[in-house]
Amino acid sequence: MTRAEFMEKIASLFATRGGRMYGGEAVTQREHALQGALLAERSGATSADIAAVLLHDVGHLLHNLGDDCADHGIDDRHEELGLRFLAKHLPPEVTEPVRLHVQAKRYLCAADPGYFGTLSPPSVLSLKLQGGPMTPAEVAAFEANPHHRAAVALRKRDDEAKVPNLPTPPFDHYRPHLEACFVG
């Protein structure tokens, strides 16, 4: 897939499927992704970090399990779907935080005593389906991954990017960040 084809595929996913609701949250998938990218951009993050937060939930746009699959006890494993879709075209600086963002939630629940209390009800439900807080051995393994800090930063932006009607730049505003990361 060429750079132009890849960019068009992602733009098309956001245009055609981004209007789906983001689980039980009061924002759409598109709003959630754009809010996360805005938070990263405002913090001075790299193009890779902006691309990762923009695309961290692309796996939700790739499956047909419905917006409420967690309510039916289904973990959609969207982080793995997203990784498979992105890995051929984006570097590990983008794909690893995408792959690890669910683990980062589990990690923060184990490593930060106050973190669990900040989760929204839909995030608590998905946490249960995703394995709950990490064990001490899982925490050590997660911390050994060279991309764990980027995944935690992404996760925190993920948690904040759920504000109804928050104005954000459109998807095309972030295209240069995606294009800067494209590897083939």
Secondary structure, DSSP 8 states (H G I E B T S, - for coil): --HHHHHHHHHHHHHHHTTSB-TTSSSBHHHHHHHHHHHHHHTT--HHHHHHHHHTTHHHHH--S-TTGGGGT----HHHHHHHHHTTTS-HHHHHHHHHHHHHHHHHHHH-TTTGGGS-HHHHHHHHHTTSS--HHHHHHHHHSTTHHHHHHHHHHHHH---TT-----HHHHHHHHHHH---
